[in-house]
Amino acid sequence: MAAERPSKAKIGDDGVMAPDPLEASERSELSSIASSLEQISRRVTEMADAASKAKRGEAAMNLIAVERALLGAVRRLERLMTGGR
């Protein structure tokens, strides 16, 4: 069975598929998730700072990596909510 090709109406001038518009309930849920991730990121940042001050370098480094991943997820959710890429 052949893969279904996207309709031309959903492909932008740059050849990239346009994002599907979000329903209001989806946008609201994603906004709530993004807010939660931001709060968790702040908590992780506090833990990373404490680990760094306590000279626990490996823990601090791993917590900073987690913080970056969380902030990346927040940015990606925000782009999804605004229809950006």
Secondary structure in CASP SS format (residue, H / E / C, confidence):
PFRMAT SS
TARGET T0000
AUTHOR 0000-0000-0000
METHOD secondary structure of the structure
MODEL  1
M C 1.00
A C 1.00
A C 1.00
E C 1.00
R C 1.00
P C 1.00
S C 1.00
K H 1.00
A H 1.00
K H 1.00
I E 1.00
G C 1.00
D C 1.00
D C 1.00
G C 1.00
V C 1.00
M E 1.00
A C 1.00
P C 1.00
D C 1.00
P C 1.00
L C 1.00
E C 1.00
A H 1.00
S H 1.00
E H 1.00
R H 1.00
S H 1.00
E H 1.00
L H 1.00
S H 1.00
S H 1.00
I H 1.00
A H 1.00
S H 1.00
S H 1.00
L H 1.00
E H 1.00
Q H 1.00
I H 1.00
S H 1.00
R H 1.00
R H 1.00
V H 1.00
T H 1.00
E H 1.00
M H 1.00
A H 1.00
D H 1.00
A H 1.00
A H 1.00
S H 1.00
K H 1.00
A C 1.00
K C 1.00
R C 1.00
G H 1.00
E H 1.00
A H 1.00
A H 1.00
M H 1.00
N H 1.00
L H 1.00
I H 1.00
A H 1.00
V H 1.00
E H 1.00
R H 1.00
A H 1.00
L H 1.00
L H 1.00
G H 1.00
A H 1.00
V H 1.00
R H 1.00
R H 1.00
L H 1.00
E H 1.00
R H 1.00
L H 1.00
M H 1.00
T H 1.00
G C 1.00
G C 1.00
R C 1.00
END
